[in-house]
Amino acid sequence: MGHGVAKAGLFAAAGYLKSVYGTDEIAELHGAVRTHPIVVMSMGLSAVGLVGLPVSLGFAGKWQVATAAVEAEQWWMLLVIAVGTVLAVAMRSAALRRC
């Protein structure tokens, strides 16, 4: 549920910026944070939810998977969760920095 809400919010914000600027090219959206700070902030919060950082519903899901992995002594899953989170943060922060 949390992933769906976050993804829908991200797509809604991206669609709004596309309709305002007439393009979906990141390079053309330079300065959007000055003209539409709430929209860009909502994109950031949606990205936090998708990545699964603490204080998001995505984190709650990752926590449940991590807890189950520890109980099942599947330690390699913790590494997969950590690496996946770090890669997702890096990709999303790079995309948001271009705005």
C-alpha positions as CSV (number, residue, x, y, z in Angstrom):
1,M,0.0,0.0,0.0
2,G,2.7,2.4,1.0
3,H,4.7,1.7,-2.2
4,G,1.6,2.4,-4.3
5,V,0.8,5.7,-2.6
6,A,4.4,6.9,-2.9
7,K,4.6,5.9,-6.6
8,A,1.2,7.5,-7.4
9,G,2.4,10.7,-5.7
10,L,5.6,10.7,-7.6
11,F,3.9,10.2,-10.9
12,A,1.3,12.9,-10.1
13,A,4.0,15.4,-9.3
14,A,6.0,14.5,-12.4
15,G,2.9,14.8,-14.6
16,Y,2.1,18.2,-13.1
17,L,5.6,19.4,-13.9
18,K,5.4,18.0,-17.4
19,S,2.1,19.8,-18.0
20,V,3.5,23.1,-16.7
21,Y,6.9,23.0,-18.5
22,G,5.7,21.1,-21.5
23,T,8.5,18.5,-21.3
24,D,9.6,15.6,-19.3
25,E,13.4,16.1,-19.8
26,I,15.1,16.6,-16.5
27,A,17.5,19.2,-17.9
28,E,14.6,21.4,-19.0
29,L,13.1,21.3,-15.5
30,H,16.1,23.2,-14.0
31,G,14.8,25.8,-11.5
32,A,11.5,24.0,-10.8
33,V,12.3,24.0,-7.1
34,R,12.1,27.8,-7.1
35,T,8.8,28.1,-8.9
36,H,7.1,24.9,-7.6
37,P,8.7,24.1,-4.2
38,I,5.8,22.1,-2.8
39,V,5.6,19.9,-5.9
40,V,9.4,19.2,-5.8
41,M,9.1,18.6,-2.0
42,S,6.3,16.1,-2.5
43,M,8.5,14.3,-5.1
44,G,11.3,14.1,-2.5
45,L,8.9,12.7,0.1
46,S,7.5,10.2,-2.3
47,A,11.1,9.1,-3.2
48,V,11.8,8.6,0.5
49,G,8.8,6.3,0.7
50,L,9.9,4.4,-2.3
51,V,13.4,4.0,-1.1
52,G,12.2,2.8,2.3
53,L,14.0,5.2,4.6
54,P,12.9,5.5,8.2
55,V,9.7,7.4,9.0
56,S,8.1,6.0,5.9
57,L,5.7,3.1,5.2
58,G,8.4,1.6,2.9
59,F,10.7,1.4,5.9
60,A,8.1,-0.6,7.8
61,G,7.9,-3.1,5.0
62,K,11.7,-3.5,4.9
63,W,11.8,-3.8,8.6
64,Q,9.4,-6.7,8.5
65,V,11.5,-8.5,5.8
66,A,14.7,-7.9,7.8
67,T,13.1,-9.2,11.0
68,A,11.9,-12.3,9.2
69,A,15.4,-12.8,7.7
70,V,17.0,-12.6,11.1
71,E,14.5,-15.1,12.6
72,A,15.2,-17.5,9.7
73,E,18.9,-16.9,10.0
74,Q,19.1,-15.8,6.3
75,W,21.8,-13.2,7.0
76,W,22.5,-12.6,3.3
77,M,19.1,-11.0,2.9
78,L,20.1,-8.2,5.2
79,L,23.0,-7.4,2.9
80,V,20.6,-7.4,-0.1
81,I,18.2,-5.0,1.7
82,A,21.1,-2.7,2.7
83,V,22.7,-2.6,-0.8
84,G,19.3,-2.2,-2.5
85,T,18.5,0.8,-0.2
86,V,21.8,2.5,-0.8
87,L,21.5,2.1,-4.6
88,A,17.9,3.4,-4.6
89,V,18.9,6.4,-2.5
90,A,21.8,7.2,-4.8
91,M,19.7,6.9,-8.0
92,R,16.8,9.0,-6.6
93,S,19.0,11.7,-5.1
94,A,20.9,12.1,-8.4
95,A,17.6,12.5,-10.3
96,L,16.2,15.0,-7.8
97,R,19.5,17.0,-7.8
98,R,19.0,17.7,-11.5
99,C,15.8,19.6,-10.8
